[in-house]
Amino acid sequence: MSEQVAVRPWGNSQGIRIPKNILEKLNIGISDTLQIEIEDDAIVLKKTFKHKTFEERVAEYDGKISVCDFDWGEPVGKELL
C-alpha cells in the first residue's frame, strides 16, 4: 500500500495527515501513541504497547489461576523472615 501525503504547517511544527483507510487497517485510533523512528532514509511509525483496562482484562479471563514462586534472593538487611 502506498499513498502520498503533504507536509503542512501545524503550529510551530509540521505535520502530515494519515489517511483513514490506513488507520483502520492498522487499528490506530484517536489518542493512540506511535513511536517514530528513522531507518536509513525512511520515517517509520510503530504503534506502541497499550495497557489494557481492568474491564478488558476481566473480559479475557478464562477462570484459571496460575501461581508461581518467586525467588527474592538472600536477605541483605533487616528483613523479617
mmCIF file of the N, C-alpha and C atoms, coordinates in Angstrom:
data_MODEL
# 
_entry.id   MODEL 
# 
loop_
_atom_site.group_PDB 
_atom_site.id 
_atom_site.type_symbol 
_atom_site.label_atom_id 
_atom_site.label_alt_id 
_atom_site.label_comp_id 
_atom_site.label_asym_id 
_atom_site.label_entity_id 
_atom_site.label_seq_id 
_atom_site.pdbx_PDB_ins_code 
_atom_site.Cartn_x 
_atom_site.Cartn_y 
_atom_site.Cartn_z 
_atom_site.occupancy 
_atom_site.B_iso_or_equiv 
_atom_site.pdbx_formal_charge 
_atom_site.auth_seq_id 
_atom_site.auth_comp_id 
_atom_site.auth_asym_id 
_atom_site.auth_atom_id 
_atom_site.pdbx_PDB_model_num 
ATOM 1   N N  . MET A 1 1  ? 0.852   -1.178  0.000  1.00 0.00 ? 1  MET A N  1 
ATOM 2   C CA . MET A 1 1  ? 0.000   0.000   0.000  1.00 0.00 ? 1  MET A CA 1 
ATOM 3   C C  . MET A 1 1  ? 0.892   1.233   0.000  1.00 0.00 ? 1  MET A C  1 
ATOM 4   N N  . SER A 1 2  ? 0.633   2.139   -0.887 1.00 0.00 ? 2  SER A N  1 
ATOM 5   C CA . SER A 1 2  ? 1.444   3.339   -0.992 1.00 0.00 ? 2  SER A CA 1 
ATOM 6   C C  . SER A 1 2  ? 0.545   4.534   -1.289 1.00 0.00 ? 2  SER A C  1 
ATOM 7   N N  . GLU A 1 3  ? 0.722   5.588   -0.526 1.00 0.00 ? 3  GLU A N  1 
ATOM 8   C CA . GLU A 1 3  ? -0.013  6.824   -0.753 1.00 0.00 ? 3  GLU A CA 1 
ATOM 9   C C  . GLU A 1 3  ? 0.925   7.992   -0.527 1.00 0.00 ? 3  GLU A C  1 
ATOM 10  N N  . GLN A 1 4  ? 0.608   9.120   -1.123 1.00 0.00 ? 4  GLN A N  1 
ATOM 11  C CA . GLN A 1 4  ? 1.396   10.315  -0.904 1.00 0.00 ? 4  GLN A CA 1 
ATOM 12  C C  . GLN A 1 4  ? 0.618   11.263  -0.009 1.00 0.00 ? 4  GLN A C  1 
ATOM 13  N N  . VAL A 1 5  ? 1.340   11.907  0.920  1.00 0.00 ? 5  VAL A N  1 
ATOM 14  C CA . VAL A 1 5  ? 0.744   12.926  1.775  1.00 0.00 ? 5  VAL A CA 1 
ATOM 15  C C  . VAL A 1 5  ? 1.661   14.141  1.757  1.00 0.00 ? 5  VAL A C  1 
ATOM 16  N N  . ALA A 1 6  ? 1.091   15.300  2.030  1.00 0.00 ? 6  ALA A N  1 
ATOM 17  C CA . ALA A 1 6  ? 1.867   16.536  2.022  1.00 0.00 ? 6  ALA A CA 1 
ATOM 18  C C  . ALA A 1 6  ? 2.198   16.958  3.447  1.00 0.00 ? 6  ALA A C  1 
ATOM 19  N N  . VAL A 1 7  ? 3.377   17.525  3.624  1.00 0.00 ? 7  VAL A N  1 
ATOM 20  C CA . VAL A 1 7  ? 3.768   18.083  4.912  1.00 0.00 ? 7  VAL A CA 1 
ATOM 21  C C  . VAL A 1 7  ? 3.169   19.487  4.994  1.00 0.00 ? 7  VAL A C  1 
ATOM 22  N N  . ARG A 1 8  ? 2.458   19.764  6.086  1.00 0.00 ? 8  ARG A N  1 
ATOM 23  C CA . ARG A 1 8  ? 1.772   21.049  6.266  1.00 0.00 ? 8  ARG A CA 1 
ATOM 24  C C  . ARG A 1 8  ? 2.189   21.666  7.594  1.00 0.00 ? 8  ARG A C  1 
ATOM 25  N N  . PRO A 1 9  ? 2.101   22.994  7.702  1.00 0.00 ? 9  PRO A N  1 
ATOM 26  C CA . PRO A 1 9  ? 2.399   23.634  8.982  1.00 0.00 ? 9  PRO A CA 1 
ATOM 27  C C  . PRO A 1 9  ? 1.371   23.241  10.041 1.00 0.00 ? 9  PRO A C  1 
ATOM 28  N N  . TRP A 1 10 ? 1.850   23.057  11.275 1.00 0.00 ? 10 TRP A N  1 
ATOM 29  C CA . TRP A 1 10 ? 0.978   22.727  12.393 1.00 0.00 ? 10 TRP A CA 1 
ATOM 30  C C  . TRP A 1 10 ? 1.582   23.404  13.613 1.00 0.00 ? 10 TRP A C  1 
ATOM 31  N N  . GLY A 1 11 ? 1.095   24.591  13.925 1.00 0.00 ? 11 GLY A N  1 
ATOM 32  C CA . GLY A 1 11 ? 1.683   25.384  14.998 1.00 0.00 ? 11 GLY A CA 1 
ATOM 33  C C  . GLY A 1 11 ? 3.110   25.741  14.629 1.00 0.00 ? 11 GLY A C  1 
ATOM 34  N N  . ASN A 1 12 ? 4.049   25.502  15.529 1.00 0.00 ? 12 ASN A N  1 
ATOM 35  C CA . ASN A 1 12 ? 5.464   25.760  15.260 1.00 0.00 ? 12 ASN A CA 1 
ATOM 36  C C  . ASN A 1 12 ? 6.161   24.566  14.628 1.00 0.00 ? 12 ASN A C  1 
ATOM 37  N N  . SER A 1 13 ? 5.409   23.528  14.300 1.00 0.00 ? 13 SER A N  1 
ATOM 38  C CA . SER A 1 13 ? 5.982   22.312  13.711 1.00 0.00 ? 13 SER A CA 1 
ATOM 39  C C  . SER A 1 13 ? 5.368   22.068  12.338 1.00 0.00 ? 13 SER A C  1 
ATOM 40  N N  . GLN A 1 14 ? 5.635   20.903  11.803 1.00 0.00 ? 14 GLN A N  1 
ATOM 41  C CA . GLN A 1 14 ? 4.985   20.468  10.574 1.00 0.00 ? 14 GLN A CA 1 
ATOM 42  C C  . GLN A 1 14 ? 4.355   19.107  10.850 1.00 0.00 ? 14 GLN A C  1 
ATOM 43  N N  . GLY A 1 15 ? 3.346   18.778  10.071 1.00 0.00 ? 15 GLY A N  1 
ATOM 44  C CA . GLY A 1 15 ? 2.679   17.500  10.289 1.00 0.00 ? 15 GLY A CA 1 
ATOM 45  C C  . GLY A 1 15 ? 2.133   16.936  8.992  1.00 0.00 ? 15 GLY A C  1 
ATOM 46  N N  . ILE A 1 16 ? 1.726   15.673  9.070  1.00 0.00 ? 16 ILE A N  1 
ATOM 47  C CA . ILE A 1 16 ? 1.057   15.019  7.952  1.00 0.00 ? 16 ILE A CA 1 
ATOM 48  C C  . ILE A 1 16 ? -0.255  14.448  8.461  1.00 0.00 ? 16 ILE A C  1 
ATOM 49  N N  . ARG A 1 17 ? -1.169  14.232  7.570  1.00 0.00 ? 17 ARG A N  1 
ATOM 50  C CA . ARG A 1 17 ? -2.421  13.556  7.917  1.00 0.00 ? 17 ARG A CA 1 
ATOM 51  C C  . ARG A 1 17 ? -2.343  12.140  7.382  1.00 0.00 ? 17 ARG A C  1 
ATOM 52  N N  . ILE A 1 18 ? -2.661  11.198  8.256  1.00 0.00 ? 18 ILE A N  1 
ATOM 53  C CA . ILE A 1 18 ? -2.630  9.793   7.852  1.00 0.00 ? 18 ILE A CA 1 
ATOM 54  C C  . ILE A 1 18 ? -4.035  9.428   7.376  1.00 0.00 ? 18 ILE A C  1 
ATOM 55  N N  . PRO A 1 19 ? -4.166  8.922   6.152  1.00 0.00 ? 19 PRO A N  1 
ATOM 56  C CA . PRO A 1 19 ? -5.483  8.595   5.616  1.00 0.00 ? 19 PRO A CA 1 
ATOM 57  C C  . PRO A 1 19 ? -6.244  7.594   6.493  1.00 0.00 ? 19 PRO A C  1 
ATOM 58  N N  . LYS A 1 20 ? -7.548  7.777   6.531  1.00 0.00 ? 20 LYS A N  1 
ATOM 59  C CA . LYS A 1 20 ? -8.429  6.968   7.378  1.00 0.00 ? 20 LYS A CA 1 
ATOM 60  C C  . LYS A 1 20 ? -8.311  5.472   7.080  1.00 0.00 ? 20 LYS A C  1 
ATOM 61  N N  . ASN A 1 21 ? -8.202  5.104   5.801  1.00 0.00 ? 21 ASN A N  1 
ATOM 62  C CA . ASN A 1 21 ? -8.132  3.676   5.463  1.00 0.00 ? 21 ASN A CA 1 
ATOM 63  C C  . ASN A 1 21 ? -6.870  3.021   6.024  1.00 0.00 ? 21 ASN A C  1 
ATOM 64  N N  . ILE A 1 22 ? -5.774  3.757   6.123  1.00 0.00 ? 22 ILE A N  1 
ATOM 65  C CA . ILE A 1 22 ? -4.552  3.216   6.711  1.00 0.00 ? 22 ILE A CA 1 
ATOM 66  C C  . ILE A 1 22 ? -4.715  3.070   8.217  1.00 0.00 ? 22 ILE A C  1 
ATOM 67  N N  . LEU A 1 23 ? -5.299  4.073   8.866  1.00 0.00 ? 23 LEU A N  1 
ATOM 68  C CA . LEU A 1 23 ? -5.529  3.999   10.307 1.00 0.00 ? 23 LEU A CA 1 
ATOM 69  C C  . LEU A 1 23 ? -6.432  2.815   10.654 1.00 0.00 ? 23 LEU A C  1 
ATOM 70  N N  . GLU A 1 24 ? -7.485  2.618   9.870  1.00 0.00 ? 24 GLU A N  1 
ATOM 71  C CA . GLU A 1 24 ? -8.403  1.499   10.123 1.00 0.00 ? 24 GLU A CA 1 
ATOM 72  C C  . GLU A 1 24 ? -7.709  0.159   9.914  1.00 0.00 ? 24 GLU A C  1 
ATOM 73  N N  . LYS A 1 25 ? -6.895  0.063   8.867  1.00 0.00 ? 25 LYS A N  1 
ATOM 74  C CA . LYS A 1 25 ? -6.204  -1.202  8.579  1.00 0.00 ? 25 LYS A CA 1 
ATOM 75  C C  . LYS A 1 25 ? -5.252  -1.576  9.712  1.00 0.00 ? 25 LYS A C  1 
ATOM 76  N N  . LEU A 1 26 ? -4.629  -0.579  10.334 1.00 0.00 ? 26 LEU A N  1 
ATOM 77  C CA . LEU A 1 26 ? -3.675  -0.824  11.416 1.00 0.00 ? 26 LEU A CA 1 
ATOM 78  C C  . LEU A 1 26 ? -4.306  -0.716  12.799 1.00 0.00 ? 26 LEU A C  1 
ATOM 79  N N  . ASN A 1 27 ? -5.610  -0.495  12.832 1.00 0.00 ? 27 ASN A N  1 
ATOM 80  C CA . ASN A 1 27 ? -6.345  -0.380  14.102 1.00 0.00 ? 27 ASN A CA 1 
ATOM 81  C C  . ASN A 1 27 ? -5.746  0.719   14.995 1.00 0.00 ? 27 ASN A C  1 
ATOM 82  N N  . ILE A 1 28 ? -5.503  1.882   14.403 1.00 0.00 ? 28 ILE A N  1 
ATOM 83  C CA . ILE A 1 28 ? -4.991  3.035   15.135 1.00 0.00 ? 28 ILE A CA 1 
ATOM 84  C C  . ILE A 1 28 ? -6.131  4.028   15.305 1.00 0.00 ? 28 ILE A C  1 
ATOM 85  N N  . GLY A 1 29 ? -6.346  4.455   16.542 1.00 0.00 ? 29 GLY A N  1 
ATOM 86  C CA . GLY A 1 29 ? -7.434  5.372   16.837 1.00 0.00 ? 29 GLY A CA 1 
ATOM 87  C C  . GLY A 1 29 ? -6.934  6.662   17.468 1.00 0.00 ? 29 GLY A C  1 
ATOM 88  N N  . ILE A 1 30 ? -7.869  7.543   17.728 1.00 0.00 ? 30 ILE A N  1 
ATOM 89  C CA . ILE A 1 30 ? -7.565  8.821   18.368 1.00 0.00 ? 30 ILE A CA 1 
ATOM 90  C C  . ILE A 1 30 ? -6.923  8.562   19.724 1.00 0.00 ? 30 ILE A C  1 
ATOM 91  N N  . SER A 1 31 ? -5.876  9.299   20.030 1.00 0.00 ? 31 SER A N  1 
ATOM 92  C CA . SER A 1 31 ? -5.118  9.240   21.286 1.00 0.00 ? 31 SER A CA 1 
ATOM 93  C C  . SER A 1 31 ? -4.180  8.039   21.381 1.00 0.00 ? 31 SER A C  1 
ATOM 94  N N  . ASP A 1 32 ? -4.137  7.168   20.368 1.00 0.00 ? 32 ASP A N  1 
ATOM 95  C CA . ASP A 1 32 ? -3.126  6.103   20.377 1.00 0.00 ? 32 ASP A CA 1 
ATOM 96  C C  . ASP A 1 32 ? -1.754  6.750   20.258 1.00 0.00 ? 32 ASP A C  1 
ATOM 97  N N  . THR A 1 33 ? -0.762  6.124   20.831 1.00 0.00 ? 33 THR A N  1 
ATOM 98  C CA . THR A 1 33 ? 0.596   6.645   20.801 1.00 0.00 ? 33 THR A CA 1 
ATOM 99  C C  . THR A 1 33 ? 1.410   5.869   19.772 1.00 0.00 ? 33 THR A C  1 
ATOM 100 N N  . LEU A 1 34 ? 2.157   6.607   18.955 1.00 0.00 ? 34 LEU A N  1 
ATOM 101 C CA . LEU A 1 34 ? 3.014   5.993   17.947 1.00 0.00 ? 34 LEU A CA 1 
ATOM 102 C C  . LEU A 1 34 ? 4.464   6.323   18.251 1.00 0.00 ? 34 LEU A C  1 
ATOM 103 N N  . GLN A 1 35 ? 5.331   5.359   18.018 1.00 0.00 ? 35 GLN A N  1 
ATOM 104 C CA . GLN A 1 35 ? 6.776   5.552   18.143 1.00 0.00 ? 35 GLN A CA 1 
ATOM 105 C C  . GLN A 1 35 ? 7.292   5.963   16.772 1.00 0.00 ? 35 GLN A C  1 
ATOM 106 N N  . ILE A 1 36 ? 8.084   7.034   16.707 1.00 0.00 ? 36 ILE A N  1 
ATOM 107 C CA . ILE A 1 36 ? 8.639   7.473   15.432 1.00 0.00 ? 36 ILE A CA 1 
ATOM 108 C C  . ILE A 1 36 ? 10.130  7.157   15.413 1.00 0.00 ? 36 ILE A C  1 
ATOM 109 N N  . GLU A 1 37 ? 10.573  6.533   14.324 1.00 0.00 ? 37 GLU A N  1 
ATOM 110 C CA . GLU A 1 37 ? 11.970  6.136   14.186 1.00 0.00 ? 37 GLU A CA 1 
ATOM 111 C C  . GLU A 1 37 ? 12.465  6.514   12.797 1.00 0.00 ? 37 GLU A C  1 
ATOM 112 N N  . ILE A 1 38 ? 13.748  6.687   12.678 1.00 0.00 ? 38 ILE A N  1 
ATOM 113 C CA . ILE A 1 38 ? 14.370  6.932   11.384 1.00 0.00 ? 38 ILE A CA 1 
ATOM 114 C C  . ILE A 1 38 ? 15.185  5.694   11.040 1.00 0.00 ? 38 ILE A C  1 
ATOM 115 N N  . GLU A 1 39 ? 14.890  5.076   9.908  1.00 0.00 ? 39 GLU A N  1 
ATOM 116 C CA . GLU A 1 39 ? 15.626  3.909   9.433  1.00 0.00 ? 39 GLU A CA 1 
ATOM 117 C C  . GLU A 1 39 ? 16.107  4.202   8.024  1.00 0.00 ? 39 GLU A C  1 
ATOM 118 N N  . ASP A 1 40 ? 17.417  4.293   7.881  1.00 0.00 ? 40 ASP A N  1 
ATOM 119 C CA . ASP A 1 40 ? 18.039  4.683   6.616  1.00 0.00 ? 40 ASP A CA 1 
ATOM 120 C C  . ASP A 1 40 ? 17.484  6.051   6.215  1.00 0.00 ? 40 ASP A C  1 
ATOM 121 N N  . ASP A 1 41 ? 16.762  6.125   5.111  1.00 0.00 ? 41 ASP A N  1 
ATOM 122 C CA . ASP A 1 41 ? 16.195  7.410   4.693  1.00 0.00 ? 41 ASP A CA 1 
ATOM 123 C C  . ASP A 1 41 ? 14.670  7.417   4.829  1.00 0.00 ? 41 ASP A C  1 
ATOM 124 N N  . ALA A 1 42 ? 14.135  6.618   5.767  1.00 0.00 ? 42 ALA A N  1 
ATOM 125 C CA . ALA A 1 42 ? 12.690  6.492   5.922  1.00 0.00 ? 42 ALA A CA 1 
ATOM 126 C C  . ALA A 1 42 ? 12.242  6.862   7.338  1.00 0.00 ? 42 ALA A C  1 
ATOM 127 N N  . ILE A 1 43 ? 11.053  7.426   7.437  1.00 0.00 ? 43 ILE A N  1 
ATOM 128 C CA . ILE A 1 43 ? 10.406  7.661   8.732  1.00 0.00 ? 43 ILE A CA 1 
ATOM 129 C C  . ILE A 1 43 ? 9.496   6.472   8.974  1.00 0.00 ? 43 ILE A C  1 
ATOM 130 N N  . VAL A 1 44 ? 9.640   5.813   10.118 1.00 0.00 ? 44 VAL A N  1 
ATOM 131 C CA . VAL A 1 44 ? 8.846   4.625   10.446 1.00 0.00 ? 44 VAL A CA 1 
ATOM 132 C C  . VAL A 1 44 ? 8.021   4.933   11.690 1.00 0.00 ? 44 VAL A C  1 
ATOM 133 N N  . LEU A 1 45 ? 6.715   4.742   11.586 1.00 0.00 ? 45 LEU A N  1 
ATOM 134 C CA . LEU A 1 45 ? 5.811   4.912   12.726 1.00 0.00 ? 45 LEU A CA 1 
ATOM 135 C C  . LEU A 1 45 ? 5.374   3.533   13.187 1.00 0.00 ? 45 LEU A C  1 
ATOM 136 N N  . LYS A 1 46 ? 5.473   3.285   14.503 1.00 0.00 ? 46 LYS A N  1 
ATOM 137 C CA . LYS A 1 46 ? 5.053   1.999   15.065 1.00 0.00 ? 46 LYS A CA 1 
ATOM 138 C C  . LYS A 1 46 ? 4.102   2.251   16.218 1.00 0.00 ? 46 LYS A C  1 
ATOM 139 N N  . LYS A 1 47 ? 3.057   1.441   16.273 1.00 0.00 ? 47 LYS A N  1 
ATOM 140 C CA . LYS A 1 47 ? 2.113   1.535   17.375 1.00 0.00 ? 47 LYS A CA 1 
ATOM 141 C C  . LYS A 1 47 ? 2.778   1.005   18.635 1.00 0.00 ? 47 LYS A C  1 
ATOM 142 N N  . THR A 1 48 ? 2.689   1.756   19.729 1.00 0.00 ? 48 THR A N  1 
ATOM 143 C CA . THR A 1 48 ? 3.315   1.340   20.975 1.00 0.00 ? 48 THR A CA 1 
ATOM 144 C C  . THR A 1 48 ? 2.378   0.446   21.772 1.00 0.00 ? 48 THR A C  1 
ATOM 145 N N  . PHE A 1 49 ? 2.951   -0.212  22.785 1.00 0.00 ? 49 PHE A N  1 
ATOM 146 C CA . PHE A 1 49 ? 2.176   -1.092  23.658 1.00 0.00 ? 49 PHE A CA 1 
ATOM 147 C C  . PHE A 1 49 ? 1.098   -0.284  24.379 1.00 0.00 ? 49 PHE A C  1 
ATOM 148 N N  . LYS A 1 50 ? -0.092  -0.821  24.444 1.00 0.00 ? 50 LYS A N  1 
ATOM 149 C CA . LYS A 1 50 ? -1.192  -0.156  25.127 1.00 0.00 ? 50 LYS A CA 1 
ATOM 150 C C  . LYS A 1 50 ? -1.647  -1.034  26.293 1.00 0.00 ? 50 LYS A C  1 
ATOM 151 N N  . HIS A 1 51 ? -1.643  -0.460  27.480 1.00 0.00 ? 51 HIS A N  1 
ATOM 152 C CA . HIS A 1 51 ? -2.114  -1.202  28.645 1.00 0.00 ? 51 HIS A CA 1 
ATOM 153 C C  . HIS A 1 51 ? -3.611  -1.438  28.534 1.00 0.00 ? 51 HIS A C  1 
ATOM 154 N N  . LYS A 1 52 ? -4.028  -2.623  28.918 1.00 0.00 ? 52 LYS A N  1 
ATOM 155 C CA . LYS A 1 52 ? -5.448  -2.959  28.875 1.00 0.00 ? 52 LYS A CA 1 
ATOM 156 C C  . LYS A 1 52 ? -6.135  -2.442  30.133 1.00 0.00 ? 52 LYS A C  1 
ATOM 157 N N  . THR A 1 53 ? -7.398  -2.074  29.984 1.00 0.00 ? 53 THR A N  1 
ATOM 158 C CA . THR A 1 53 ? -8.184  -1.644  31.136 1.00 0.00 ? 53 THR A CA 1 
ATOM 159 C C  . THR A 1 53 ? -8.563  -2.868  31.965 1.00 0.00 ? 53 THR A C  1 
ATOM 160 N N  . PHE A 1 54 ? -9.003  -2.634  33.181 1.00 0.00 ? 54 PHE A N  1 
ATOM 161 C CA . PHE A 1 54 ? -9.449  -3.723  34.043 1.00 0.00 ? 54 PHE A CA 1 
ATOM 162 C C  . PHE A 1 54 ? -10.577 -4.494  33.363 1.00 0.00 ? 54 PHE A C  1 
ATOM 163 N N  . GLU A 1 55 ? -11.500 -3.763  32.738 1.00 0.00 ? 55 GLU A N  1 
ATOM 164 C CA . GLU A 1 55 ? -12.632 -4.401  32.077 1.00 0.00 ? 55 GLU A CA 1 
ATOM 165 C C  . GLU A 1 55 ? -12.167 -5.298  30.928 1.00 0.00 ? 55 GLU A C  1 
ATOM 166 N N  . GLU A 1 56 ? -11.164 -4.838  30.154 1.00 0.00 ? 56 GLU A N  1 
ATOM 167 C CA . GLU A 1 56 ? -10.633 -5.658  29.059 1.00 0.00 ? 56 GLU A CA 1 
ATOM 168 C C  . GLU A 1 56 ? -9.978  -6.921  29.602 1.00 0.00 ? 56 GLU A C  1 
ATOM 169 N N  . ARG A 1 57 ? -9.266  -6.793  30.716 1.00 0.00 ? 57 ARG A N  1 
ATOM 170 C CA . ARG A 1 57 ? -8.609  -7.961  31.307 1.00 0.00 ? 57 ARG A CA 1 
ATOM 171 C C  . ARG A 1 57 ? -9.633  -8.965  31.832 1.00 0.00 ? 57 ARG A C  1 
ATOM 172 N N  . VAL A 1 58 ? -10.676 -8.481  32.482 1.00 0.00 ? 58 VAL A N  1 
ATOM 173 C CA . VAL A 1 58 ? -11.720 -9.367  33.001 1.00 0.00 ? 58 VAL A CA 1 
ATOM 174 C C  . VAL A 1 58 ? -12.416 -10.087 31.853 1.00 0.00 ? 58 VAL A C  1 
ATOM 175 N N  . ALA A 1 59 ? -12.663 -9.372  30.759 1.00 0.00 ? 59 ALA A N  1 
ATOM 176 C CA . ALA A 1 59 ? -13.334 -9.981  29.609 1.00 0.00 ? 59 ALA A CA 1 
ATOM 177 C C  . ALA A 1 59 ? -12.501 -11.122 29.018 1.00 0.00 ? 59 ALA A C  1 
ATOM 178 N N  . GLU A 1 60 ? -11.185 -11.053 29.125 1.00 0.00 ? 60 GLU A N  1 
ATOM 179 C CA . GLU A 1 60 ? -10.305 -12.094 28.585 1.00 0.00 ? 60 GLU A CA 1 
ATOM 180 C C  . GLU A 1 60 ? -10.031 -13.218 29.582 1.00 0.00 ? 60 GLU A C  1 
ATOM 181 N N  . TYR A 1 61 ? -10.420 -13.049 30.841 1.00 0.00 ? 61 TYR A N  1 
ATOM 182 C CA . TYR A 1 61 ? -10.105 -14.018 31.886 1.00 0.00 ? 61 TYR A CA 1 
ATOM 183 C C  . TYR A 1 61 ? -10.817 -15.336 31.619 1.00 0.00 ? 61 TYR A C  1 
ATOM 184 N N  . ASP A 1 62 ? -10.065 -16.441 31.673 1.00 0.00 ? 62 ASP A N  1 
ATOM 185 C CA . ASP A 1 62 ? -10.631 -17.755 31.365 1.00 0.00 ? 62 ASP A CA 1 
ATOM 186 C C  . ASP A 1 62 ? -10.955 -18.583 32.603 1.00 0.00 ? 62 ASP A C  1 
ATOM 187 N N  . GLY A 1 63 ? -10.816 -18.012 33.804 1.00 0.00 ? 63 GLY A N  1 
ATOM 188 C CA . GLY A 1 63 ? -11.157 -18.711 35.030 1.00 0.00 ? 63 GLY A CA 1 
ATOM 189 C C  . GLY A 1 63 ? -10.017 -19.479 35.654 1.00 0.00 ? 63 GLY A C  1 
ATOM 190 N N  . LYS A 1 64 ? -8.889  -19.557 34.984 1.00 0.00 ? 64 LYS A N  1 
ATOM 191 C CA . LYS A 1 64 ? -7.746  -20.292 35.517 1.00 0.00 ? 64 LYS A CA 1 
ATOM 192 C C  . LYS A 1 64 ? -6.828  -19.339 36.277 1.00 0.00 ? 64 LYS A C  1 
ATOM 193 N N  . ILE A 1 65 ? -6.301  -19.825 37.388 1.00 0.00 ? 65 ILE A N  1 
ATOM 194 C CA . ILE A 1 65 ? -5.368  -19.048 38.193 1.00 0.00 ? 65 ILE A CA 1 
ATOM 195 C C  . ILE A 1 65 ? -4.019  -19.740 38.151 1.00 0.00 ? 65 ILE A C  1 
ATOM 196 N N  . SER A 1 66 ? -2.991  -18.994 37.785 1.00 0.00 ? 66 SER A N  1 
ATOM 197 C CA . SER A 1 66 ? -1.653  -19.576 37.789 1.00 0.00 ? 66 SER A CA 1 
ATOM 198 C C  . SER A 1 66 ? -0.870  -18.955 38.943 1.00 0.00 ? 66 SER A C  1 
ATOM 199 N N  . VAL A 1 67 ? -0.250  -19.817 39.714 1.00 0.00 ? 67 VAL A N  1 
ATOM 200 C CA . VAL A 1 67 ? 0.542   -19.370 40.854 1.00 0.00 ? 67 VAL A CA 1 
ATOM 201 C C  . VAL A 1 67 ? 1.976   -19.800 40.609 1.00 0.00 ? 67 VAL A C  1 
ATOM 202 N N  . CYS A 1 68 ? 2.895   -18.886 40.810 1.00 0.00 ? 68 CYS A N  1 
ATOM 203 C CA . CYS A 1 68 ? 4.297   -19.246 40.643 1.00 0.00 ? 68 CYS A CA 1 
ATOM 204 C C  . CYS A 1 68 ? 5.081   -18.687 41.821 1.00 0.00 ? 68 CYS A C  1 
ATOM 205 N N  . ASP A 1 69 ? 6.131   -19.401 42.195 1.00 0.00 ? 69 ASP A N  1 
ATOM 206 C CA . ASP A 1 69 ? 7.013   -18.943 43.266 1.00 0.00 ? 69 ASP A CA 1 
ATOM 207 C C  . ASP A 1 69 ? 8.016   -17.962 42.689 1.00 0.00 ? 69 ASP A C  1 
ATOM 208 N N  . PHE A 1 70 ? 8.381   -16.984 43.492 1.00 0.00 ? 70 PHE A N  1 
ATOM 209 C CA . PHE A 1 70 ? 9.374   -16.004 43.061 1.00 0.00 ? 70 PHE A CA 1 
ATOM 210 C C  . PHE A 1 70 ? 10.527  -16.019 44.038 1.00 0.00 ? 70 PHE A C  1 
ATOM 211 N N  . ASP A 1 71 ? 11.725  -16.135 43.550 1.00 0.00 ? 71 ASP A N  1 
ATOM 212 C CA . ASP A 1 71 ? 12.911  -16.148 44.387 1.00 0.00 ? 71 ASP A CA 1 
ATOM 213 C C  . ASP A 1 71 ? 13.385  -14.709 44.588 1.00 0.00 ? 71 ASP A C  1 
ATOM 214 N N  . TRP A 1 72 ? 13.249  -14.208 45.792 1.00 0.00 ? 72 TRP A N  1 
ATOM 215 C CA . TRP A 1 72 ? 13.643  -12.839 46.116 1.00 0.00 ? 72 TRP A CA 1 
ATOM 216 C C  . TRP A 1 72 ? 15.132  -12.742 46.455 1.00 0.00 ? 72 TRP A C  1 
ATOM 217 N N  . GLY A 1 73 ? 15.823  -13.858 46.473 1.00 0.00 ? 73 GLY A N  1 
ATOM 218 C CA . GLY A 1 73 ? 17.247  -13.857 46.792 1.00 0.00 ? 73 GLY A CA 1 
ATOM 219 C C  . GLY A 1 73 ? 17.470  -13.905 48.297 1.00 0.00 ? 73 GLY A C  1 
ATOM 220 N N  . GLU A 1 74 ? 18.726  -13.861 48.689 1.00 0.00 ? 74 GLU A N  1 
ATOM 221 C CA . GLU A 1 74 ? 19.094  -13.901 50.094 1.00 0.00 ? 74 GLU A CA 1 
ATOM 222 C C  . GLU A 1 74 ? 18.798  -12.568 50.772 1.00 0.00 ? 74 GLU A C  1 
ATOM 223 N N  . PRO A 1 75 ? 18.449  -12.594 52.079 1.00 0.00 ? 75 PRO A N  1 
ATOM 224 C CA . PRO A 1 75 ? 18.261  -11.330 52.799 1.00 0.00 ? 75 PRO A CA 1 
ATOM 225 C C  . PRO A 1 75 ? 19.546  -10.498 52.790 1.00 0.00 ? 75 PRO A C  1 
ATOM 226 N N  . VAL A 1 76 ? 19.399  -9.190  52.646 1.00 0.00 ? 76 VAL A N  1 
ATOM 227 C CA . VAL A 1 76 ? 20.561  -8.323  52.574 1.00 0.00 ? 76 VAL A CA 1 
ATOM 228 C C  . VAL A 1 76 ? 20.545  -7.240  53.661 1.00 0.00 ? 76 VAL A C  1 
ATOM 229 N N  . GLY A 1 77 ? 19.510  -7.244  54.480 1.00 0.00 ? 77 GLY A N  1 
ATOM 230 C CA . GLY A 1 77 ? 19.402  -6.219  55.522 1.00 0.00 ? 77 GLY A CA 1 
ATOM 231 C C  . GLY A 1 77 ? 18.648  -6.753  56.717 1.00 0.00 ? 77 GLY A C  1 
ATOM 232 N N  . LYS A 1 78 ? 17.697  -5.989  57.193 1.00 0.00 ? 78 LYS A N  1 
ATOM 233 C CA . LYS A 1 78 ? 16.932  -6.373  58.386 1.00 0.00 ? 78 LYS A CA 1 
ATOM 234 C C  . LYS A 1 78 ? 15.535  -6.857  58.024 1.00 0.00 ? 78 LYS A C  1 
ATOM 235 N N  . GLU A 1 79 ? 15.437  -7.600  56.915 1.00 0.00 ? 79 GLU A N  1 
ATOM 236 C CA . GLU A 1 79 ? 14.148  -8.132  56.513 1.00 0.00 ? 79 GLU A CA 1 
ATOM 237 C C  . GLU A 1 79 ? 13.645  -9.126  57.554 1.00 0.00 ? 79 GLU A C  1 
ATOM 238 N N  . LEU A 1 80 ? 12.334  -9.166  57.729 1.00 0.00 ? 80 LEU A N  1 
ATOM 239 C CA . LEU A 1 80 ? 11.731  -10.154 58.618 1.00 0.00 ? 80 LEU A CA 1 
ATOM 240 C C  . LEU A 1 80 ? 11.487  -11.417 57.810 1.00 0.00 ? 80 LEU A C  1 
ATOM 241 N N  . LEU A 1 81 ? 11.839  -12.530 58.377 1.00 0.00 ? 81 LEU A N  1 
ATOM 242 C CA . LEU A 1 81 ? 11.641  -13.806 57.682 1.00 0.00 ? 81 LEU A CA 1 
ATOM 243 C C  . LEU A 1 81 ? 10.447  -14.524 58.236 1.00 0.00 ? 81 LEU A C  1 
# 
